[in-house]
Amino acid sequence: MPTTFDDRRCLESLDREQLQRHQLARLNALLERVLPHNRFYAEKLAGIHRPLTSLAELADWHYTFKDELIGTHQEHDVVANLTWPRERYTRFHQTSGTRGRPMIVLDAADDWPWWLDCWQYVLDAAEMGPADCALFAFSFGPFIGFWSAFDAVAARGCMVVPSGGMTTRARLDLIGRCSATAVFCTPSYALHMAEAAEEYKLEMGASSVRVLVLAGEPGGSIPEVRARIEQAWQASVIDHAGASEVGPWGYGYSTGGGIHVNEAEFLAEFLSVETGGLAEEGDLAELVLTTLGRAGAPLFRYRTGDLVRPTWRGLSPCVESSEQKGTVPFAANNRFVFLEGGVLGRSDDMLVVRGVNIFPGSLEQIIRAFPEVVEYRITARTASAMDYLVVEIEDRLNAPQRVAEELRLRLGLKMEVLPVPLGSLPRFEGKGRRFIDERTRTV
């Protein structure tokens, strides 16, 4: 059943014991529904005791890995964890394929409302209402993108404006013509639209847009990226996290600082990167998720590969930031686990360069602090059995040494920073691909 605003606030405010009782009931109901029909999990969870009496029993379950979902035996690369016969599914999407073969994910008709309900938490944070007009700046291709958000915003009574297939200039014009108050896009594309507006002598800060809902990349929770977008648009930013195979699992607030896991609909576990055991407060950890409401393609103990720092302070860290600004939003009572800095990177993106662990997001945070740097690209290479990084920047000052020095001071690494002509690096509508790893191809 769809939740109301009051339902969602109530769920967010549950203490940890009450929340775990809610999650246990949801999980048992899902298991009862899917295990008799889902061959993938019937085999994987064979022998488990049902119903569960405690969430601690999950520790005995095997993890689910992405490679299992798309084995070489899978017909047409459709995920292996489908519960129902193919004819019951009505939604076809595929992953972006940035880390290998695209994976086809299907949703049954009765699971789509669950997607929309998860999105309502994001829309609450964006304070969306019937008076809002939302423009969706994505391609509307098979990538899940903002498909579910589009339907969720419409279900909320807002005007929805698709802009698939349009040029950036056409989208900027459309924002003005429809008086859009909200824009849904990736952080990369929000920056690109602001850059294009400057080129076309358009003042985005004077537009009707009051909020940008960002997803697809970590940028919405990187302070330097976030600040650049907010300044260019004179609008607030709401970060969101999700994945085609998982669903829309995370949301932030206009105060920034990170995102909450939607623990009403997802069970979150955290594996310490350092020890491999359960993470403690503030540890760098891999996020493991269990879906609680997606029967057609459930995931139990799914290793997302996303690296985060969880905190269970009891109340949203957003409150501290809000109090500094003199306001306390409805986020004040949110007790869902908070991920400081949002998604920090991915386990398969971590670089070890001359003994130093580096994530592309850490480099972006430093580079974006220079307002004159318009765009950048990072390439990892190997020479004489040693890894090194090359950073290309479009710099209005044409002074790469200051960027190289800041990278050296902040990371303890000397790296080559090369200036390239303005406009020469790629721009992105979807997920930005600013990191290129050539180490495995270097002889």
C-alpha positions as CSV (number, residue, x, y, z in Angstrom):
1,M,0.0,0.0,0.0
2,P,1.3,3.5,-0.8
3,T,2.4,5.5,2.2
4,T,1.3,8.9,3.2
5,F,3.6,11.8,4.3
6,D,2.7,11.1,7.9
7,D,3.4,7.4,7.5
8,R,6.9,8.2,6.1
9,R,7.7,10.6,8.9
10,C,6.5,8.0,11.5
11,L,8.8,5.3,10.0
12,E,11.7,7.7,9.9
13,S,11.3,8.5,13.6
14,L,11.3,4.9,14.8
15,D,14.0,3.9,17.3
16,R,16.3,1.1,16.2
17,E,14.4,-1.6,18.0
18,Q,11.0,-0.5,16.6
19,L,12.5,-0.2,13.1
20,Q,14.0,-3.7,13.2
21,R,10.7,-5.1,14.2
22,H,9.2,-3.4,11.1
23,Q,12.0,-4.7,8.9
24,L,11.7,-8.3,10.2
25,A,7.9,-8.3,9.5
26,R,8.5,-7.0,6.0
27,L,11.3,-9.5,5.3
28,N,9.3,-12.5,6.5
29,A,6.3,-11.5,4.4
30,L,8.5,-11.1,1.3
31,L,10.2,-14.5,1.9
32,E,6.9,-16.2,2.3
33,R,5.7,-14.7,-1.0
34,V,8.8,-15.3,-3.2
35,L,10.6,-18.4,-2.0
36,P,8.1,-20.9,-3.3
37,H,8.5,-19.4,-6.8
38,N,12.0,-17.9,-7.0
39,R,14.4,-20.6,-8.2
40,F,17.5,-18.4,-7.7
41,Y,16.8,-17.8,-4.0
42,A,15.1,-21.1,-3.3
43,E,18.5,-22.7,-4.1
44,K,20.6,-20.0,-2.5
45,L,18.6,-19.9,0.8
46,A,17.8,-23.6,1.0
47,G,17.5,-24.8,4.5
48,I,17.0,-21.5,6.2
49,H,14.5,-21.4,9.1
50,R,11.2,-19.5,8.4
51,P,9.9,-17.3,9.7
52,L,12.9,-15.5,11.0
53,T,12.8,-14.6,14.6
54,S,15.6,-12.0,14.5
55,L,17.5,-10.1,11.8
56,A,20.6,-11.5,13.3
57,E,19.8,-14.7,11.5
58,L,20.7,-13.0,8.2
59,A,24.4,-13.4,9.2
60,D,24.1,-17.1,8.2
61,W,22.9,-16.3,4.7
62,H,25.2,-16.2,1.7
63,Y,25.8,-12.8,0.1
64,T,24.4,-12.1,-3.4
65,F,26.9,-10.8,-5.9
66,K,26.3,-8.9,-9.2
67,D,28.2,-11.6,-11.1
68,E,25.6,-14.2,-9.9
69,L,22.8,-12.1,-11.3
70,I,24.2,-12.1,-14.8
71,G,26.0,-15.3,-15.4
72,T,27.0,-16.5,-18.8
73,H,24.1,-18.9,-18.8
74,Q,21.5,-16.0,-18.6
75,E,19.4,-15.6,-21.8
76,H,19.8,-12.1,-23.2
77,D,21.6,-11.0,-20.0
78,V,18.3,-10.9,-18.0
79,V,18.9,-11.0,-14.3
80,A,18.7,-14.5,-12.7
81,N,16.7,-13.5,-9.6
82,L,13.3,-13.1,-11.2
83,T,10.4,-14.6,-9.2
84,W,7.6,-14.9,-11.8
85,P,7.3,-16.2,-15.4
86,R,8.5,-13.6,-18.0
87,E,5.0,-12.7,-19.2
88,R,4.2,-11.2,-15.7
89,Y,6.7,-8.4,-16.2
90,T,5.8,-5.1,-17.7
91,R,8.9,-2.9,-17.2
92,F,12.2,-3.5,-19.1
93,H,15.3,-1.6,-18.1
94,Q,19.1,-2.2,-18.4
95,T,22.1,-1.0,-16.5
96,S,24.4,1.6,-18.1
97,G,27.1,-1.0,-18.6
98,T,29.9,1.3,-17.4
99,R,31.5,-1.7,-15.5
100,G,30.9,-4.4,-18.1
101,R,28.0,-5.9,-20.0
102,P,24.7,-4.1,-19.5
103,M,22.3,-6.1,-17.2
104,I,18.6,-6.4,-18.1
105,V,16.3,-5.8,-15.1
106,L,12.6,-6.5,-15.3
107,D,9.8,-5.3,-13.0
108,A,6.4,-6.8,-12.5
109,A,3.4,-4.4,-12.6
110,D,2.7,-4.8,-8.9
111,D,6.4,-3.9,-8.1
112,W,6.3,-0.5,-9.9
113,P,4.2,1.2,-7.2
114,W,6.9,0.1,-4.7
115,W,9.5,2.1,-6.8
116,L,7.2,5.1,-6.8
117,D,6.6,4.9,-3.0
118,C,10.4,4.7,-2.4
119,W,10.7,7.9,-4.5
120,Q,8.2,9.7,-2.3
121,Y,10.9,10.0,0.4
122,V,13.1,11.8,-2.0
123,L,10.3,14.1,-3.1
124,D,9.4,14.8,0.5
125,A,13.0,16.0,1.0
126,A,12.7,18.2,-2.1
127,E,9.4,19.6,-0.7
128,M,7.6,18.8,-4.0
129,G,3.9,19.7,-4.2
130,P,1.1,20.1,-6.8
131,A,2.3,23.7,-7.6
132,D,5.7,22.3,-8.8
133,C,6.7,21.7,-12.4
134,A,9.5,19.2,-12.9
135,L,11.7,18.9,-15.9
136,F,13.5,15.6,-16.5
137,A,16.8,16.1,-18.3
138,F,17.7,12.6,-19.3
139,S,17.4,10.5,-22.5
140,F,14.4,8.3,-21.5
141,G,16.3,5.3,-23.0
142,P,16.4,1.8,-21.4
143,F,18.7,2.9,-18.6
144,I,16.4,3.3,-15.5
145,G,17.5,6.9,-15.0
146,F,14.6,8.9,-13.8
147,W,11.8,6.7,-15.2
148,S,10.4,5.9,-11.8
149,A,10.9,9.4,-10.6
150,F,8.8,10.7,-13.5
151,D,5.9,8.5,-12.5
152,A,6.3,9.3,-8.8
153,V,6.3,13.1,-9.4
154,A,3.2,12.7,-11.6
155,A,1.5,10.6,-8.9
156,R,2.2,13.4,-6.4
157,G,0.1,15.8,-8.5
158,C,3.0,17.8,-10.0
159,M,3.5,18.7,-13.7
160,V,6.1,16.5,-15.4
161,V,8.0,17.7,-18.4
162,P,10.1,15.1,-20.4
163,S,13.0,16.4,-22.5
164,G,14.4,13.2,-24.0
165,G,16.2,13.7,-27.3
166,M,16.5,17.5,-26.8
167,T,19.8,19.5,-27.0
168,T,21.0,21.3,-24.0
169,R,20.1,24.6,-25.5
170,A,16.5,23.4,-26.1
171,R,16.3,22.1,-22.6
172,L,17.4,25.4,-21.2
173,D,14.7,27.2,-23.3
174,L,12.1,24.7,-22.2
175,I,12.9,25.4,-18.5
176,G,11.9,28.9,-19.1
177,R,8.8,28.2,-21.2
178,C,7.3,25.7,-18.8
179,S,8.5,27.7,-15.7
180,A,10.1,24.6,-14.2
181,T,10.6,24.7,-10.5
182,A,12.5,21.4,-10.3
183,V,15.1,19.7,-12.5
184,F,16.0,16.0,-12.3
185,C,19.4,15.1,-13.8
186,T,22.9,13.9,-13.0
187,P,25.4,16.2,-11.2
188,S,27.5,16.2,-14.4
189,Y,24.6,17.4,-16.5
190,A,23.6,20.1,-14.0
191,L,27.1,21.5,-14.3
192,H,27.0,21.2,-18.1
193,M,23.7,23.0,-18.3
194,A,25.1,25.8,-16.2
195,E,28.2,26.0,-18.4
196,A,26.0,26.1,-21.5
197,A,23.7,28.8,-20.0
198,E,26.8,31.0,-19.5
199,E,27.8,30.4,-23.1
200,Y,24.3,31.4,-24.3
201,K,24.2,34.4,-22.0
202,L,21.4,32.9,-20.0
203,E,21.2,33.6,-16.2
204,M,20.2,30.3,-14.6
205,G,20.2,32.0,-11.2
206,A,17.2,34.1,-12.3
207,S,15.2,31.1,-13.6
208,S,12.2,29.6,-11.9
209,V,14.2,26.5,-10.7
210,R,14.3,26.2,-7.0
211,V,15.6,22.6,-6.5
212,L,17.7,20.1,-8.4
213,V,17.3,16.4,-7.7
214,L,20.5,14.7,-8.6
215,A,21.4,11.0,-9.1
216,G,23.7,8.7,-11.0
217,E,26.9,10.0,-9.5
218,P,28.3,10.9,-6.0
219,G,28.5,14.6,-6.9
220,G,25.3,15.6,-5.1
221,S,27.1,14.9,-1.8
222,I,30.6,16.2,-2.7
223,P,30.6,19.7,-1.1
224,E,32.6,21.4,-3.8
225,V,30.4,20.0,-6.6
226,R,27.2,20.7,-4.7
227,A,28.3,24.3,-4.0
228,R,29.1,24.9,-7.6
229,I,25.7,23.7,-8.7
230,E,23.9,25.6,-6.0
231,Q,25.7,28.8,-6.9
232,A,25.2,28.5,-10.6
233,W,21.5,27.7,-10.4
234,Q,20.7,29.6,-7.2
235,A,18.7,26.6,-6.1
236,S,19.0,23.9,-3.5
237,V,20.3,20.3,-4.3
238,I,18.8,17.0,-3.2
239,D,21.1,14.0,-3.6
240,H,19.6,10.6,-4.3
241,A,21.1,7.1,-4.7
242,G,19.7,4.0,-6.3
243,A,20.5,1.2,-8.8
244,S,18.5,-0.6,-11.5
245,E,18.8,-4.0,-9.8
246,V,18.2,-2.6,-6.2
247,G,15.8,0.3,-6.5
248,P,15.8,3.9,-5.1
249,W,17.4,3.3,-1.8
250,G,18.9,6.6,-0.6
251,Y,18.0,10.3,-0.2
252,G,19.5,13.5,1.2
253,Y,18.3,16.9,2.2
254,S,19.0,20.5,1.0
255,T,21.4,20.8,4.0
256,G,23.7,18.3,2.4
257,G,26.4,16.3,4.2
258,G,25.3,12.9,2.9
259,I,22.3,10.6,2.4
260,H,20.0,8.4,4.5
261,V,19.3,4.8,3.6
262,N,15.5,4.3,3.3
263,E,15.4,1.7,6.0
264,A,11.6,1.4,5.7
265,E,12.1,-0.4,2.4
266,F,15.7,-1.6,2.6
267,L,17.7,-3.5,5.2
268,A,21.3,-2.2,5.3
269,E,24.4,-3.9,6.4
270,F,28.0,-2.6,6.3
271,L,31.2,-4.5,5.8
272,S,34.4,-2.9,7.0
273,V,36.8,-2.4,4.1
274,E,39.7,-2.8,6.6
275,T,38.6,-5.9,8.5
276,G,35.9,-7.5,6.3
277,G,33.7,-7.8,9.4
278,L,30.7,-5.6,10.4
279,A,31.6,-2.0,10.3
280,E,31.4,0.4,13.2
281,E,30.5,4.0,13.4
282,G,32.3,6.0,10.8
283,D,34.2,3.1,9.2
284,L,34.8,3.0,5.5
285,A,32.5,0.1,4.5
286,E,30.8,-1.6,1.6
287,L,27.0,-1.2,1.6
288,V,25.0,-4.4,1.6
289,L,21.3,-4.1,0.9
290,T,18.2,-6.4,1.2
291,T,15.0,-5.2,-0.5
292,L,11.9,-5.5,1.6
293,G,9.2,-4.8,-1.0
294,R,10.3,-5.9,-4.5
295,A,8.8,-9.3,-5.0
296,G,9.4,-9.7,-8.7
297,A,13.2,-9.3,-8.5
298,P,14.2,-9.5,-4.8
299,L,17.7,-9.1,-3.5
300,F,18.9,-10.5,-0.2
301,R,22.3,-9.4,1.2
302,Y,23.3,-7.8,-2.1
303,R,26.9,-6.6,-2.2
304,T,26.4,-3.2,-3.9
305,G,30.1,-2.4,-4.2
306,D,29.3,1.2,-3.0
307,L,31.7,2.5,-0.3
308,V,30.2,4.6,2.5
309,R,30.7,5.8,6.1
310,P,27.6,4.9,8.2
311,T,26.6,6.7,11.3
312,W,23.8,5.8,13.8
313,R,23.7,9.0,15.8
314,G,19.9,8.6,16.5
315,L,18.9,11.8,14.7
316,S,19.7,13.1,11.3
317,P,23.0,15.0,11.1
318,C,21.1,17.3,8.7
319,V,19.7,18.9,11.9
320,E,23.2,20.3,12.9
321,S,23.6,21.9,9.5
322,S,20.0,23.3,9.6
323,E,20.4,24.8,13.1
324,Q,23.5,26.7,11.9
325,K,21.3,28.2,9.2
326,G,18.5,29.0,11.7
327,T,16.0,26.4,10.5
328,V,15.1,22.9,11.4
329,P,13.5,20.9,8.7
330,F,11.2,17.9,9.0
331,A,14.4,15.8,8.7
332,A,15.0,16.5,12.3
333,N,13.4,13.3,13.4
334,N,15.0,11.0,10.8
335,R,16.7,8.1,12.6
336,F,17.5,6.1,9.4
337,V,21.2,5.3,9.1
338,F,23.1,8.3,7.6
339,L,25.9,7.9,5.2
340,E,28.4,10.8,5.7
341,G,29.4,12.2,2.4
342,G,26.9,10.0,0.5
343,V,28.4,7.3,-1.7
344,L,32.1,7.9,-1.5
345,G,33.1,5.6,-4.4
346,R,33.0,2.0,-5.5
347,S,35.2,-0.8,-4.3
348,D,36.2,-1.5,-7.9
349,D,37.2,2.1,-8.4
350,M,39.7,2.3,-5.6
351,L,43.2,3.0,-6.8
352,V,46.4,2.2,-5.0
353,V,49.0,4.6,-6.4
354,R,52.4,4.3,-4.8
355,G,50.9,2.9,-1.7
356,V,48.2,5.6,-1.3
357,N,44.5,4.6,-1.5
358,I,42.6,7.0,-3.8
359,F,39.0,7.3,-5.0
360,P,38.1,9.3,-8.1
361,G,35.6,11.2,-5.9
362,S,38.4,12.4,-3.7
363,L,40.2,13.9,-6.7
364,E,36.9,15.5,-7.9
365,Q,36.4,17.1,-4.5
366,I,39.9,18.8,-4.8
367,I,39.6,19.7,-8.5
368,R,36.1,21.2,-8.2
369,A,37.3,23.6,-5.5
370,F,39.0,25.6,-8.3
371,P,36.1,27.6,-9.8
372,E,38.1,28.3,-13.0
373,V,38.4,24.6,-13.8
374,V,35.5,23.9,-16.1
375,E,36.0,20.1,-16.8
376,Y,38.6,17.4,-16.0
377,R,39.6,13.8,-16.8
378,I,41.8,11.4,-14.9
379,T,43.8,8.6,-16.5
380,A,45.5,5.9,-14.5
381,R,48.6,4.3,-16.2
382,T,51.5,2.0,-15.4
383,A,55.2,2.6,-16.2
384,S,58.1,0.4,-15.0
385,A,55.6,-1.6,-12.9
386,M,54.5,1.6,-11.1
387,D,51.0,3.2,-11.2
388,Y,50.7,6.9,-11.9
389,L,47.9,9.4,-12.6
390,V,47.5,12.0,-15.3
391,V,44.9,14.8,-14.8
392,E,43.7,16.8,-17.7
393,I,41.9,20.1,-16.9
394,E,40.1,22.8,-18.9
395,D,41.3,25.7,-16.9
396,R,40.3,29.3,-17.7
397,L,43.5,30.5,-15.9
398,N,45.7,28.0,-17.8
399,A,47.6,27.5,-14.6
400,P,47.7,23.8,-13.9
401,Q,50.5,23.9,-11.4
402,R,48.3,25.3,-8.6
403,V,46.0,22.3,-9.1
404,A,48.9,19.9,-9.1
405,E,50.3,21.5,-5.9
406,E,46.9,21.2,-4.1
407,L,46.6,17.5,-5.1
408,R,50.1,16.9,-3.8
409,L,49.4,18.7,-0.5
410,R,46.0,17.0,0.1
411,L,46.9,13.5,-1.1
412,G,50.6,13.3,-0.6
413,L,51.1,12.3,-4.3
414,K,52.8,14.1,-7.1
415,M,50.8,13.8,-10.4
416,E,51.0,15.3,-13.8
417,V,48.3,18.0,-14.4
418,L,47.9,19.0,-18.1
419,P,45.9,21.9,-19.4
420,V,43.7,21.2,-22.5
421,P,41.7,23.6,-24.6
422,L,38.3,24.8,-23.2
423,G,35.5,22.6,-24.6
424,S,37.8,19.7,-25.6
425,L,36.8,17.2,-22.9
426,P,33.6,15.2,-23.1
427,R,30.4,16.4,-21.4
428,F,27.9,14.0,-20.1
429,E,24.1,13.8,-19.9
430,G,24.1,10.5,-18.0
431,K,26.8,9.2,-15.6
432,G,30.0,11.1,-16.1
433,R,33.0,9.0,-17.2
434,R,35.9,11.2,-16.1
435,F,38.1,8.3,-14.9
436,I,39.9,6.1,-17.4
437,D,41.9,3.1,-16.1
438,E,44.5,2.1,-18.7
439,R,46.7,0.1,-16.3
440,T,45.4,-3.3,-17.4
441,R,46.1,-2.4,-21.0
442,T,49.6,-1.0,-20.5
443,V,52.5,-3.3,-21.4
